[in-house]
């Protein structure tokens, strides 16, 4: 109970007047419950009243100057002479004066005497026993086993050799739903044939209904034999929008799914559009019978006829491609770039800008070097009457030949 009482006999003074304090000590009135006074700008400021609320409605909250602290007094809210257990008492319901330790038990489904036991409904199933607390119950409402929540008036009566519904003893072999058929699973009822003795509409010979239930107890759901196309919610085969065989859930009307409700299958190698994307065999390596890429015997990419299994042609049936200028044996004849003038990067002869012969590397497009890229040789042959290094001087006129014995 949020009640704050200032239990002090001293009347709190007003503190110091403005201009009469230099520190908090000058303003301290010596009391605890009215808070801590402070000195601000030479003026005493009163403190905040102590808040002793403990949040428990079963206690009275006090500020006591004698102990300079808060005290919490436990209350008897319902006046039955017992304090609430929330503050150390033994009353399990301090809002009801008829509920306390030692109180007489009543036929009300409550623990009146606070012993943690509801005498009249010990299994908590909502049905009371007639063990002395409840004396005027209708016999049809008495719980015949107050230690088992599954046993009470109106409970289902399964086949278990026990009186579950508190009527006529153990009636497992009785026709519980009154449809003229006895529970099929009861060992004490040979010849029983009712697969659900809690539902009068379910028994041998009953009309099947599209409901996902075996109404006629033949061990099967509603199906073709019962005048339906399929069993509700069962996954069945169906015709897709592109006439392939897909699958879908049997409808709530026990009909084969149609249209978009029929999910197409994955594409297979059969020359047909199985997955209804308007493309034949598109999710496979190739289309059977068509010319497609394949790997040759020398590891290059050639062309061959796609097999009946939609696989690329084997290496021995894969036709090599034409030779390309790439420094490799594309056509699998163990020769490299043989159909081109030269192999890229190889040393070949070339003609310089001054018409002499020299050597250079074959170009990346398999062509002989041009005169502008053909580097002239040194003027080393001093007797050939040619300007080998293209500097405009022939033989002995070139300083490269001055030391040659021929030039003297």
Secondary structure, DSSP 8 states (H G I E B T S, - for coil): ----EEE-SS-------TT--SSHHHH--S-STT---EEETTEEE---------S-TTEEEEEETTTTEEEEEE--TT-SS--BGGGT--BS-TT-TT-STT----SSSS-TTSSS--TT-TT-SS----SSS--S--GGG--S-TT-TT-STT----SSSS-SSSSSS--TTS-TT-SS--BTT-TTSTT--BS-TT-TT-STT----SSSS-TT-SSS-S-GGGT-SS-TT-EEEEE-TTS-EEEEE--TTS----GGGSB-----SSSS-SSSSS-TTTTSSS-TTSEEEEE-TTS-EEEEE--TTS----GGG-B-----SSSS-TTSSS-SSTTSSS-TT-EEEEE-TTS-EEEEE--TTS----TTTS----S--TTS-S-TTSSS--GGGSGGGTTSGGG-
